[in-house]
């Protein structure tokens, strides 16, 4: 009796594993809305940043839960522009979360950015109606 029960459990386990693999391979889709926001920011970042150079991201009007946009944009920019520098604070600041990012979101001067390979400042604001971020201005650095 136990041998039959053990065999039945083993067979059921194999069927469930194979069924899950088939679902994962052929039915599971990427979350389209999440990917859509990344595609929009990838285009903005690539288009606005000086070729081969880094960027400083300046964030305006991000409060409350909407602060999380800043971290998403920052980390996506780092991913997209690697190995070029993406800065959001002075070099001594530690930035791991959105509150830390916004607390330290300033740069000492343009020559310090220039020394670090940054040639563009992207000013990102939040639309109060749609609650979506957008590039308000692009400042190109020159010496």
Phi and psi in radians as a Rosetta constraint file:
Dihedral C 1 N 2 CA 2 C 2 CIRCULARHARMONIC -1.143 0.35
Dihedral N 2 CA 2 C 2 N 3 CIRCULARHARMONIC -0.612 0.35
Dihedral C 2 N 3 CA 3 C 3 CIRCULARHARMONIC -1.114 0.35
Dihedral N 3 CA 3 C 3 N 4 CIRCULARHARMONIC -0.749 0.35
Dihedral C 3 N 4 CA 4 C 4 CIRCULARHARMONIC -1.119 0.35
Dihedral N 4 CA 4 C 4 N 5 CIRCULARHARMONIC -0.750 0.35
Dihedral C 4 N 5 CA 5 C 5 CIRCULARHARMONIC -1.104 0.35
Dihedral N 5 CA 5 C 5 N 6 CIRCULARHARMONIC -0.739 0.35
Dihedral C 5 N 6 CA 6 C 6 CIRCULARHARMONIC -1.094 0.35
Dihedral N 6 CA 6 C 6 N 7 CIRCULARHARMONIC -0.736 0.35
Dihedral C 6 N 7 CA 7 C 7 CIRCULARHARMONIC -1.125 0.35
Dihedral N 7 CA 7 C 7 N 8 CIRCULARHARMONIC -0.688 0.35
Dihedral C 7 N 8 CA 8 C 8 CIRCULARHARMONIC -1.135 0.35
Dihedral N 8 CA 8 C 8 N 9 CIRCULARHARMONIC -0.726 0.35
Dihedral C 8 N 9 CA 9 C 9 CIRCULARHARMONIC -1.123 0.35
Dihedral N 9 CA 9 C 9 N 10 CIRCULARHARMONIC -0.750 0.35
Dihedral C 9 N 10 CA 10 C 10 CIRCULARHARMONIC -1.099 0.35
Dihedral N 10 CA 10 C 10 N 11 CIRCULARHARMONIC -0.780 0.35
Dihedral C 10 N 11 CA 11 C 11 CIRCULARHARMONIC -1.097 0.35
Dihedral N 11 CA 11 C 11 N 12 CIRCULARHARMONIC -0.782 0.35
Dihedral C 11 N 12 CA 12 C 12 CIRCULARHARMONIC -1.079 0.35
Dihedral N 12 CA 12 C 12 N 13 CIRCULARHARMONIC -0.700 0.35
Dihedral C 12 N 13 CA 13 C 13 CIRCULARHARMONIC -1.106 0.35
Dihedral N 13 CA 13 C 13 N 14 CIRCULARHARMONIC -0.763 0.35
Dihedral C 13 N 14 CA 14 C 14 CIRCULARHARMONIC -1.124 0.35
Dihedral N 14 CA 14 C 14 N 15 CIRCULARHARMONIC -0.733 0.35
Dihedral C 14 N 15 CA 15 C 15 CIRCULARHARMONIC -1.092 0.35
Dihedral N 15 CA 15 C 15 N 16 CIRCULARHARMONIC -0.746 0.35
Dihedral C 15 N 16 CA 16 C 16 CIRCULARHARMONIC -1.134 0.35
Dihedral N 16 CA 16 C 16 N 17 CIRCULARHARMONIC -0.719 0.35
Dihedral C 16 N 17 CA 17 C 17 CIRCULARHARMONIC -1.120 0.35
Dihedral N 17 CA 17 C 17 N 18 CIRCULARHARMONIC -0.803 0.35
Dihedral C 17 N 18 CA 18 C 18 CIRCULARHARMONIC -1.123 0.35
Dihedral N 18 CA 18 C 18 N 19 CIRCULARHARMONIC -0.737 0.35
Dihedral C 18 N 19 CA 19 C 19 CIRCULARHARMONIC -1.072 0.35
Dihedral N 19 CA 19 C 19 N 20 CIRCULARHARMONIC -0.712 0.35
Dihedral C 19 N 20 CA 20 C 20 CIRCULARHARMONIC -1.139 0.35
Dihedral N 20 CA 20 C 20 N 21 CIRCULARHARMONIC -0.727 0.35
Dihedral C 20 N 21 CA 21 C 21 CIRCULARHARMONIC -1.105 0.35
Dihedral N 21 CA 21 C 21 N 22 CIRCULARHARMONIC -0.702 0.35
Dihedral C 21 N 22 CA 22 C 22 CIRCULARHARMONIC -1.116 0.35
Dihedral N 22 CA 22 C 22 N 23 CIRCULARHARMONIC -0.763 0.35
Dihedral C 22 N 23 CA 23 C 23 CIRCULARHARMONIC -1.066 0.35
Dihedral N 23 CA 23 C 23 N 24 CIRCULARHARMONIC -0.803 0.35
Dihedral C 23 N 24 CA 24 C 24 CIRCULARHARMONIC -1.113 0.35
Dihedral N 24 CA 24 C 24 N 25 CIRCULARHARMONIC -0.678 0.35
Dihedral C 24 N 25 CA 25 C 25 CIRCULARHARMONIC -1.327 0.35
Dihedral N 25 CA 25 C 25 N 26 CIRCULARHARMONIC -0.636 0.35
Dihedral C 25 N 26 CA 26 C 26 CIRCULARHARMONIC -1.992 0.35
Dihedral N 26 CA 26 C 26 N 27 CIRCULARHARMONIC -0.332 0.35
Dihedral C 26 N 27 CA 27 C 27 CIRCULARHARMONIC -1.987 0.35
Dihedral N 27 CA 27 C 27 N 28 CIRCULARHARMONIC -0.591 0.35
Dihedral C 27 N 28 CA 28 C 28 CIRCULARHARMONIC -1.222 0.35
Dihedral N 28 CA 28 C 28 N 29 CIRCULARHARMONIC 2.296 0.35
Dihedral C 28 N 29 CA 29 C 29 CIRCULARHARMONIC -2.096 0.35
Dihedral N 29 CA 29 C 29 N 30 CIRCULARHARMONIC 2.712 0.35
Dihedral C 29 N 30 CA 30 C 30 CIRCULARHARMONIC -1.210 0.35
Dihedral N 30 CA 30 C 30 N 31 CIRCULARHARMONIC 2.608 0.35
Dihedral C 30 N 31 CA 31 C 31 CIRCULARHARMONIC -1.209 0.35
Dihedral N 31 CA 31 C 31 N 32 CIRCULARHARMONIC 1.877 0.35
Dihedral C 31 N 32 CA 32 C 32 CIRCULARHARMONIC -1.086 0.35
Dihedral N 32 CA 32 C 32 N 33 CIRCULARHARMONIC -0.693 0.35
Dihedral C 32 N 33 CA 33 C 33 CIRCULARHARMONIC -1.140 0.35
Dihedral N 33 CA 33 C 33 N 34 CIRCULARHARMONIC -0.707 0.35
Dihedral C 33 N 34 CA 34 C 34 CIRCULARHARMONIC -1.108 0.35
Dihedral N 34 CA 34 C 34 N 35 CIRCULARHARMONIC -0.811 0.35
Dihedral C 34 N 35 CA 35 C 35 CIRCULARHARMONIC -1.138 0.35
Dihedral N 35 CA 35 C 35 N 36 CIRCULARHARMONIC -0.601 0.35
Dihedral C 35 N 36 CA 36 C 36 CIRCULARHARMONIC -1.067 0.35
Dihedral N 36 CA 36 C 36 N 37 CIRCULARHARMONIC -0.759 0.35
Dihedral C 36 N 37 CA 37 C 37 CIRCULARHARMONIC -1.155 0.35
Dihedral N 37 CA 37 C 37 N 38 CIRCULARHARMONIC -0.597 0.35
Dihedral C 37 N 38 CA 38 C 38 CIRCULARHARMONIC -1.178 0.35
Dihedral N 38 CA 38 C 38 N 39 CIRCULARHARMONIC -0.699 0.35
Dihedral C 38 N 39 CA 39 C 39 CIRCULARHARMONIC -1.079 0.35
Dihedral N 39 CA 39 C 39 N 40 CIRCULARHARMONIC -0.734 0.35
Dihedral C 39 N 40 CA 40 C 40 CIRCULARHARMONIC -1.081 0.35
Dihedral N 40 CA 40 C 40 N 41 CIRCULARHARMONIC -0.804 0.35
Dihedral C 40 N 41 CA 41 C 41 CIRCULARHARMONIC -1.255 0.35
Dihedral N 41 CA 41 C 41 N 42 CIRCULARHARMONIC -0.606 0.35
Dihedral C 41 N 42 CA 42 C 42 CIRCULARHARMONIC -1.024 0.35
Dihedral N 42 CA 42 C 42 N 43 CIRCULARHARMONIC -0.737 0.35
Dihedral C 42 N 43 CA 43 C 43 CIRCULARHARMONIC -1.142 0.35
Dihedral N 43 CA 43 C 43 N 44 CIRCULARHARMONIC -0.765 0.35
Dihedral C 43 N 44 CA 44 C 44 CIRCULARHARMONIC -1.117 0.35
Dihedral N 44 CA 44 C 44 N 45 CIRCULARHARMONIC -0.778 0.35
Dihedral C 44 N 45 CA 45 C 45 CIRCULARHARMONIC -1.114 0.35
Dihedral N 45 CA 45 C 45 N 46 CIRCULARHARMONIC -0.852 0.35
Dihedral C 45 N 46 CA 46 C 46 CIRCULARHARMONIC -1.112 0.35
Dihedral N 46 CA 46 C 46 N 47 CIRCULARHARMONIC -0.663 0.35
Dihedral C 46 N 47 CA 47 C 47 CIRCULARHARMONIC -1.281 0.35
Dihedral N 47 CA 47 C 47 N 48 CIRCULARHARMONIC -0.669 0.35
Dihedral C 47 N 48 CA 48 C 48 CIRCULARHARMONIC -1.569 0.35
Dihedral N 48 CA 48 C 48 N 49 CIRCULARHARMONIC -0.399 0.35
Dihedral C 48 N 49 CA 49 C 49 CIRCULARHARMONIC -1.477 0.35
Dihedral N 49 CA 49 C 49 N 50 CIRCULARHARMONIC 2.426 0.35
Dihedral C 49 N 50 CA 50 C 50 CIRCULARHARMONIC -1.032 0.35
Dihedral N 50 CA 50 C 50 N 51 CIRCULARHARMONIC 2.360 0.35
Dihedral C 50 N 51 CA 51 C 51 CIRCULARHARMONIC -0.980 0.35
Dihedral N 51 CA 51 C 51 N 52 CIRCULARHARMONIC 2.257 0.35
Dihedral C 51 N 52 CA 52 C 52 CIRCULARHARMONIC 1.295 0.35
Dihedral N 52 CA 52 C 52 N 53 CIRCULARHARMONIC 0.105 0.35
Dihedral C 52 N 53 CA 53 C 53 CIRCULARHARMONIC -2.126 0.35
Dihedral N 53 CA 53 C 53 N 54 CIRCULARHARMONIC 2.945 0.35
Dihedral C 53 N 54 CA 54 C 54 CIRCULARHARMONIC -1.607 0.35
Dihedral N 54 CA 54 C 54 N 55 CIRCULARHARMONIC -3.090 0.35
Dihedral C 54 N 55 CA 55 C 55 CIRCULARHARMONIC -2.472 0.35
Dihedral N 55 CA 55 C 55 N 56 CIRCULARHARMONIC 2.597 0.35
Dihedral C 55 N 56 CA 56 C 56 CIRCULARHARMONIC -1.921 0.35
Dihedral N 56 CA 56 C 56 N 57 CIRCULARHARMONIC 2.248 0.35
Dihedral C 56 N 57 CA 57 C 57 CIRCULARHARMONIC -1.749 0.35
Dihedral N 57 CA 57 C 57 N 58 CIRCULARHARMONIC 2.080 0.35
Dihedral C 57 N 58 CA 58 C 58 CIRCULARHARMONIC -1.878 0.35
Dihedral N 58 CA 58 C 58 N 59 CIRCULARHARMONIC 2.146 0.35
Dihedral C 58 N 59 CA 59 C 59 CIRCULARHARMONIC -1.853 0.35
Dihedral N 59 CA 59 C 59 N 60 CIRCULARHARMONIC 2.380 0.35
Dihedral C 59 N 60 CA 60 C 60 CIRCULARHARMONIC -2.165 0.35
Dihedral N 60 CA 60 C 60 N 61 CIRCULARHARMONIC 2.464 0.35
Dihedral C 60 N 61 CA 61 C 61 CIRCULARHARMONIC 1.077 0.35
Dihedral N 61 CA 61 C 61 N 62 CIRCULARHARMONIC 0.620 0.35
Dihedral C 61 N 62 CA 62 C 62 CIRCULARHARMONIC -1.796 0.35
Dihedral N 62 CA 62 C 62 N 63 CIRCULARHARMONIC 1.978 0.35
Dihedral C 62 N 63 CA 63 C 63 CIRCULARHARMONIC -2.293 0.35
Dihedral N 63 CA 63 C 63 N 64 CIRCULARHARMONIC 2.757 0.35
Dihedral C 63 N 64 CA 64 C 64 CIRCULARHARMONIC 1.033 0.35
Dihedral N 64 CA 64 C 64 N 65 CIRCULARHARMONIC -2.419 0.35
Dihedral C 64 N 65 CA 65 C 65 CIRCULARHARMONIC -1.139 0.35
Dihedral N 65 CA 65 C 65 N 66 CIRCULARHARMONIC -0.395 0.35
Dihedral C 65 N 66 CA 66 C 66 CIRCULARHARMONIC -1.280 0.35
Dihedral N 66 CA 66 C 66 N 67 CIRCULARHARMONIC -0.139 0.35
Dihedral C 66 N 67 CA 67 C 67 CIRCULARHARMONIC -1.068 0.35
Dihedral N 67 CA 67 C 67 N 68 CIRCULARHARMONIC -0.468 0.35
Dihedral C 67 N 68 CA 68 C 68 CIRCULARHARMONIC -1.067 0.35
Dihedral N 68 CA 68 C 68 N 69 CIRCULARHARMONIC -0.428 0.35
Dihedral C 68 N 69 CA 69 C 69 CIRCULARHARMONIC -1.011 0.35
Dihedral N 69 CA 69 C 69 N 70 CIRCULARHARMONIC -0.662 0.35
Dihedral C 69 N 70 CA 70 C 70 CIRCULARHARMONIC -1.077 0.35
Dihedral N 70 CA 70 C 70 N 71 CIRCULARHARMONIC -0.756 0.35
Dihedral C 70 N 71 CA 71 C 71 CIRCULARHARMONIC -1.155 0.35
Dihedral N 71 CA 71 C 71 N 72 CIRCULARHARMONIC -0.727 0.35
Dihedral C 71 N 72 CA 72 C 72 CIRCULARHARMONIC -1.057 0.35
Dihedral N 72 CA 72 C 72 N 73 CIRCULARHARMONIC -0.807 0.35
Dihedral C 72 N 73 CA 73 C 73 CIRCULARHARMONIC -1.156 0.35
Dihedral N 73 CA 73 C 73 N 74 CIRCULARHARMONIC -0.751 0.35
Dihedral C 73 N 74 CA 74 C 74 CIRCULARHARMONIC -1.075 0.35
Dihedral N 74 CA 74 C 74 N 75 CIRCULARHARMONIC -0.923 0.35
Dihedral C 74 N 75 CA 75 C 75 CIRCULARHARMONIC -1.187 0.35
Dihedral N 75 CA 75 C 75 N 76 CIRCULARHARMONIC -0.568 0.35
Dihedral C 75 N 76 CA 76 C 76 CIRCULARHARMONIC -1.175 0.35
Dihedral N 76 CA 76 C 76 N 77 CIRCULARHARMONIC -0.670 0.35
Dihedral C 76 N 77 CA 77 C 77 CIRCULARHARMONIC -1.118 0.35
Dihedral N 77 CA 77 C 77 N 78 CIRCULARHARMONIC -0.730 0.35
Dihedral C 77 N 78 CA 78 C 78 CIRCULARHARMONIC -1.042 0.35
Dihedral N 78 CA 78 C 78 N 79 CIRCULARHARMONIC -0.803 0.35
Dihedral C 78 N 79 CA 79 C 79 CIRCULARHARMONIC -1.092 0.35
Dihedral N 79 CA 79 C 79 N 80 CIRCULARHARMONIC -0.783 0.35
Dihedral C 79 N 80 CA 80 C 80 CIRCULARHARMONIC -1.247 0.35
Dihedral N 80 CA 80 C 80 N 81 CIRCULARHARMONIC -0.646 0.35
Dihedral C 80 N 81 CA 81 C 81 CIRCULARHARMONIC -1.703 0.35
Dihedral N 81 CA 81 C 81 N 82 CIRCULARHARMONIC -0.078 0.35
Dihedral C 81 N 82 CA 82 C 82 CIRCULARHARMONIC -0.882 0.35
Dihedral N 82 CA 82 C 82 N 83 CIRCULARHARMONIC 2.333 0.35
Dihedral C 82 N 83 CA 83 C 83 CIRCULARHARMONIC -1.661 0.35
Dihedral N 83 CA 83 C 83 N 84 CIRCULARHARMONIC 0.204 0.35
Dihedral C 83 N 84 CA 84 C 84 CIRCULARHARMONIC -1.245 0.35
Dihedral N 84 CA 84 C 84 N 85 CIRCULARHARMONIC 2.607 0.35
Dihedral C 84 N 85 CA 85 C 85 CIRCULARHARMONIC -1.299 0.35
Dihedral N 85 CA 85 C 85 N 86 CIRCULARHARMONIC 2.442 0.35
Dihedral C 85 N 86 CA 86 C 86 CIRCULARHARMONIC -2.172 0.35
Dihedral N 86 CA 86 C 86 N 87 CIRCULARHARMONIC 2.000 0.35
Dihedral C 86 N 87 CA 87 C 87 CIRCULARHARMONIC -1.963 0.35
Dihedral N 87 CA 87 C 87 N 88 CIRCULARHARMONIC 2.583 0.35
Dihedral C 87 N 88 CA 88 C 88 CIRCULARHARMONIC -2.356 0.35
Dihedral N 88 CA 88 C 88 N 89 CIRCULARHARMONIC -0.048 0.35
Dihedral C 88 N 89 CA 89 C 89 CIRCULARHARMONIC -2.734 0.35
Dihedral N 89 CA 89 C 89 N 90 CIRCULARHARMONIC 3.030 0.35
Dihedral C 89 N 90 CA 90 C 90 CIRCULARHARMONIC -1.144 0.35
Dihedral N 90 CA 90 C 90 N 91 CIRCULARHARMONIC 2.728 0.35
Dihedral C 90 N 91 CA 91 C 91 CIRCULARHARMONIC -1.047 0.35
Dihedral N 91 CA 91 C 91 N 92 CIRCULARHARMONIC -0.471 0.35
Dihedral C 91 N 92 CA 92 C 92 CIRCULARHARMONIC -1.414 0.35
Dihedral N 92 CA 92 C 92 N 93 CIRCULARHARMONIC -0.199 0.35
Dihedral C 92 N 93 CA 93 C 93 CIRCULARHARMONIC -1.377 0.35
Dihedral N 93 CA 93 C 93 N 94 CIRCULARHARMONIC 2.462 0.35
Dihedral C 93 N 94 CA 94 C 94 CIRCULARHARMONIC -1.687 0.35
Dihedral N 94 CA 94 C 94 N 95 CIRCULARHARMONIC 2.201 0.35
Dihedral C 94 N 95 CA 95 C 95 CIRCULARHARMONIC -2.217 0.35
Dihedral N 95 CA 95 C 95 N 96 CIRCULARHARMONIC 1.913 0.35
Dihedral C 95 N 96 CA 96 C 96 CIRCULARHARMONIC -2.188 0.35
Dihedral N 96 CA 96 C 96 N 97 CIRCULARHARMONIC -0.331 0.35
Dihedral C 96 N 97 CA 97 C 97 CIRCULARHARMONIC -2.338 0.35
Dihedral N 97 CA 97 C 97 N 98 CIRCULARHARMONIC 2.890 0.35
Dihedral C 97 N 98 CA 98 C 98 CIRCULARHARMONIC -1.056 0.35
Dihedral N 98 CA 98 C 98 N 99 CIRCULARHARMONIC -0.770 0.35
Dihedral C 98 N 99 CA 99 C 99 CIRCULARHARMONIC -1.062 0.35
Dihedral N 99 CA 99 C 99 N 100 CIRCULARHARMONIC -0.693 0.35
Dihedral C 99 N 100 CA 100 C 100 CIRCULARHARMONIC -1.125 0.35
Dihedral N 100 CA 100 C 100 N 101 CIRCULARHARMONIC -0.692 0.35
Dihedral C 100 N 101 CA 101 C 101 CIRCULARHARMONIC -1.081 0.35
Dihedral N 101 CA 101 C 101 N 102 CIRCULARHARMONIC -0.854 0.35
Dihedral C 101 N 102 CA 102 C 102 CIRCULARHARMONIC -1.235 0.35
Dihedral N 102 CA 102 C 102 N 103 CIRCULARHARMONIC -0.566 0.35
Dihedral C 102 N 103 CA 103 C 103 CIRCULARHARMONIC -1.126 0.35
Dihedral N 103 CA 103 C 103 N 104 CIRCULARHARMONIC -0.588 0.35
Dihedral C 103 N 104 CA 104 C 104 CIRCULARHARMONIC -1.947 0.35
Dihedral N 104 CA 104 C 104 N 105 CIRCULARHARMONIC 0.317 0.35
Dihedral C 104 N 105 CA 105 C 105 CIRCULARHARMONIC -1.373 0.35
Dihedral N 105 CA 105 C 105 N 106 CIRCULARHARMONIC 1.227 0.35
Dihedral C 105 N 106 CA 106 C 106 CIRCULARHARMONIC -2.683 0.35
Dihedral N 106 CA 106 C 106 N 107 CIRCULARHARMONIC 2.789 0.35
Dihedral C 106 N 107 CA 107 C 107 CIRCULARHARMONIC -2.136 0.35
Dihedral N 107 CA 107 C 107 N 108 CIRCULARHARMONIC 2.604 0.35
Dihedral C 107 N 108 CA 108 C 108 CIRCULARHARMONIC -1.123 0.35
Dihedral N 108 CA 108 C 108 N 109 CIRCULARHARMONIC -0.881 0.35
Dihedral C 108 N 109 CA 109 C 109 CIRCULARHARMONIC -2.898 0.35
Dihedral N 109 CA 109 C 109 N 110 CIRCULARHARMONIC 2.933 0.35
Dihedral C 109 N 110 CA 110 C 110 CIRCULARHARMONIC -1.201 0.35
Dihedral N 110 CA 110 C 110 N 111 CIRCULARHARMONIC -0.543 0.35
Dihedral C 110 N 111 CA 111 C 111 CIRCULARHARMONIC -1.184 0.35
Dihedral N 111 CA 111 C 111 N 112 CIRCULARHARMONIC -0.549 0.35
Dihedral C 111 N 112 CA 112 C 112 CIRCULARHARMONIC -1.211 0.35
Dihedral N 112 CA 112 C 112 N 113 CIRCULARHARMONIC -0.588 0.35
Dihedral C 112 N 113 CA 113 C 113 CIRCULARHARMONIC -1.175 0.35
Dihedral N 113 CA 113 C 113 N 114 CIRCULARHARMONIC -0.755 0.35
Dihedral C 113 N 114 CA 114 C 114 CIRCULARHARMONIC -1.014 0.35
Dihedral N 114 CA 114 C 114 N 115 CIRCULARHARMONIC -0.751 0.35
Dihedral C 114 N 115 CA 115 C 115 CIRCULARHARMONIC -1.099 0.35
Dihedral N 115 CA 115 C 115 N 116 CIRCULARHARMONIC -0.450 0.35
Dihedral C 115 N 116 CA 116 C 116 CIRCULARHARMONIC -1.661 0.35
Dihedral N 116 CA 116 C 116 N 117 CIRCULARHARMONIC 0.142 0.35
Dihedral C 116 N 117 CA 117 C 117 CIRCULARHARMONIC 1.508 0.35
Dihedral N 117 CA 117 C 117 N 118 CIRCULARHARMONIC 0.223 0.35
Dihedral C 117 N 118 CA 118 C 118 CIRCULARHARMONIC -1.623 0.35
Dihedral N 118 CA 118 C 118 N 119 CIRCULARHARMONIC 2.251 0.35
Dihedral C 118 N 119 CA 119 C 119 CIRCULARHARMONIC -2.138 0.35
Dihedral N 119 CA 119 C 119 N 120 CIRCULARHARMONIC -0.022 0.35
Dihedral C 119 N 120 CA 120 C 120 CIRCULARHARMONIC -2.373 0.35
Dihedral N 120 CA 120 C 120 N 121 CIRCULARHARMONIC 2.411 0.35
Dihedral C 120 N 121 CA 121 C 121 CIRCULARHARMONIC -1.991 0.35
Dihedral N 121 CA 121 C 121 N 122 CIRCULARHARMONIC 2.084 0.35
Dihedral C 121 N 122 CA 122 C 122 CIRCULARHARMONIC -1.727 0.35
Dihedral N 122 CA 122 C 122 N 123 CIRCULARHARMONIC 2.113 0.35
Dihedral C 122 N 123 CA 123 C 123 CIRCULARHARMONIC -1.724 0.35
Dihedral N 123 CA 123 C 123 N 124 CIRCULARHARMONIC 1.991 0.35
Dihedral C 123 N 124 CA 124 C 124 CIRCULARHARMONIC -1.889 0.35
Dihedral N 124 CA 124 C 124 N 125 CIRCULARHARMONIC 2.210 0.35
Dihedral C 124 N 125 CA 125 C 125 CIRCULARHARMONIC -2.074 0.35
Dihedral N 125 CA 125 C 125 N 126 CIRCULARHARMONIC 2.966 0.35
Dihedral C 125 N 126 CA 126 C 126 CIRCULARHARMONIC -1.995 0.35
Dihedral N 126 CA 126 C 126 N 127 CIRCULARHARMONIC 2.218 0.35
Dihedral C 126 N 127 CA 127 C 127 CIRCULARHARMONIC -1.276 0.35
Dihedral N 127 CA 127 C 127 N 128 CIRCULARHARMONIC 2.084 0.35
Dihedral C 127 N 128 CA 128 C 128 CIRCULARHARMONIC -1.189 0.35
Dihedral N 128 CA 128 C 128 N 129 CIRCULARHARMONIC -0.403 0.35
Dihedral C 128 N 129 CA 129 C 129 CIRCULARHARMONIC -1.449 0.35
Dihedral N 129 CA 129 C 129 N 130 CIRCULARHARMONIC -0.949 0.35
Dihedral C 129 N 130 CA 130 C 130 CIRCULARHARMONIC -1.479 0.35
Dihedral N 130 CA 130 C 130 N 131 CIRCULARHARMONIC -0.230 0.35
Dihedral C 130 N 131 CA 131 C 131 CIRCULARHARMONIC 1.064 0.35
Dihedral N 131 CA 131 C 131 N 132 CIRCULARHARMONIC 0.541 0.35
Dihedral C 131 N 132 CA 132 C 132 CIRCULARHARMONIC -2.031 0.35
Dihedral N 132 CA 132 C 132 N 133 CIRCULARHARMONIC 2.475 0.35
Dihedral C 132 N 133 CA 133 C 133 CIRCULARHARMONIC -1.349 0.35
Dihedral N 133 CA 133 C 133 N 134 CIRCULARHARMONIC 2.698 0.35
Dihedral C 133 N 134 CA 134 C 134 CIRCULARHARMONIC -2.638 0.35
Dihedral N 134 CA 134 C 134 N 135 CIRCULARHARMONIC 2.758 0.35
Dihedral C 134 N 135 CA 135 C 135 CIRCULARHARMONIC -1.405 0.35
Dihedral N 135 CA 135 C 135 N 136 CIRCULARHARMONIC 1.954 0.35
Dihedral C 135 N 136 CA 136 C 136 CIRCULARHARMONIC -1.408 0.35
Dihedral N 136 CA 136 C 136 N 137 CIRCULARHARMONIC -0.693 0.35
Dihedral C 136 N 137 CA 137 C 137 CIRCULARHARMONIC -2.721 0.35
Dihedral N 137 CA 137 C 137 N 138 CIRCULARHARMONIC 2.736 0.35
Dihedral C 137 N 138 CA 138 C 138 CIRCULARHARMONIC -2.194 0.35
Dihedral N 138 CA 138 C 138 N 139 CIRCULARHARMONIC 2.224 0.35
Dihedral C 138 N 139 CA 139 C 139 CIRCULARHARMONIC -2.024 0.35
Dihedral N 139 CA 139 C 139 N 140 CIRCULARHARMONIC 2.126 0.35
Dihedral C 139 N 140 CA 140 C 140 CIRCULARHARMONIC -1.657 0.35
Dihedral N 140 CA 140 C 140 N 141 CIRCULARHARMONIC 2.313 0.35
Dihedral C 140 N 141 CA 141 C 141 CIRCULARHARMONIC -1.581 0.35
Dihedral N 141 CA 141 C 141 N 142 CIRCULARHARMONIC 2.438 0.35
Dihedral C 141 N 142 CA 142 C 142 CIRCULARHARMONIC -2.502 0.35
Dihedral N 142 CA 142 C 142 N 143 CIRCULARHARMONIC 2.564 0.35
